[in-house]
Amino acid sequence: MSTTMDEEIKRWTARRKSALVLEIIQGKTTVAEASRQYDIPPSEIENWVEYGKRGMENALRAKPEDVCEQYERQLKELQEAYGEAMLELRARKKFVSSPVKWTFQK
């Protein structure tokens, strides 16, 4: 690890996260090694790597999306997924509380 990463880290700033992600991408360390060394769950480090890749992809586009546009698009997708899940939940509740008993023949 780099000398700036060796000292005990109290707060993971964007700069520190990006340095670690870069080391992982360059193959200098792995998610598992970083997880053990810094006592951070592997899933959290994997999220940082994924966010880094998305940011890099966006930065290299001919017309990069504004960060606000990215969040708005992501929010819209999540709201749609939430709406679908709520509809399915309501349908299941209605089915379970229905007085009609369904029987299936083999």
Secondary structure as UniProt FT lines:
FT   HELIX           3..6
FT   HELIX           14..25
FT   TURN            26..27
FT   HELIX           31..38
FT   HELIX           42..59
FT   HELIX           67..97
//
